[in-house]
Amino acid sequence: MTPHIPTSTARLKAWCRRDAGSATITTAILFPAVGLLVLALVQAALVSVARDVALAAAEEGLRVARAYEHTPAQGRAAALAFADAEPVLRAPSVTLSAGTTVTVRVNGQAPSLLPGVHIGISRTARGAHERFTVEAREPTRSGEPPKLNPGGVVPDG
């Protein structure tokens, strides 16, 4: 059913005034909600990227620290250099513990679009420290050379 449109000019002007400004009010109500939604999506993307960078830095530090004849200090330096190279992870710090298992933890903060809001990021990577081992030689009767560790480098554990 279509609304009845008045025929006289005075009635037509009164009918049109009743609807005047409704689009402006609707926009004024919806714009802040849409703006907050966009802000939340961008913030979530920044946090996600900062987490990925922290994990990649921890994995880089682990790769260097667990390698044969590398030191934990070299692993910590590699993780810190990786984290410092990416501007999306702010104030990165690296802790590394070594033994038979190497653990690298990278902490930092994600950029925040809201002033005063600090979003902490922490990611950890673990792996066995690689070392060179030689298996005991087995005596052979056939004159073949004894078999040594065919893999060369094996992880502790």
Long-range contacts (C-beta under 8 A, 24 or more apart in sequence): 39-113, 42-113, 43-112, 43-113, 43-114, 46-88, 46-110, 46-111, 46-112, 46-113, 47-110, 47-119, 47-121, 49-88, 49-110, 50-88, 50-89, 50-90, 50-108, 50-109, 50-110, 50-111, 50-119, 50-121, 51-110, 51-121, 51-123, 53-83, 53-86, 53-88, 53-89, 54-83, 54-89, 54-92, 54-106, 54-107, 54-108, 54-121, 54-122, 54-123, 55-106, 55-123, 55-125, 56-82, 57-82, 57-83, 57-86, 57-89, 57-92, 57-94, 57-106, 57-123, 58-94, 58-104, 58-105, 58-106, 58-123, 58-124, 58-125, 59-104, 59-125, 61-94, 61-96, 61-104, 61-106, 61-125, 62-102, 62-104, 62-125, 62-126, 62-127, 65-96, 65-98, 65-102, 65-104, 65-129, 66-102, 66-127, 66-128, 66-129, 66-130, 67-130, 68-130, 68-131, 68-132, 68-153, 72-96, 72-97, 72-98, 72-102, 75-102, 75-104, 76-104, 79-104, 79-106, 83-108, 89-121, 98-129, 99-129, 100-128, 100-129, 100-156, 100-157, 101-126, 101-127, 101-128, 101-129, 101-156, 101-157, 102-126, 102-127, 102-128, 102-129, 127-155, 128-155, 128-156, 128-157, 129-155, 129-156, 130-154, 130-155, 130-156, 131-155, 131-156
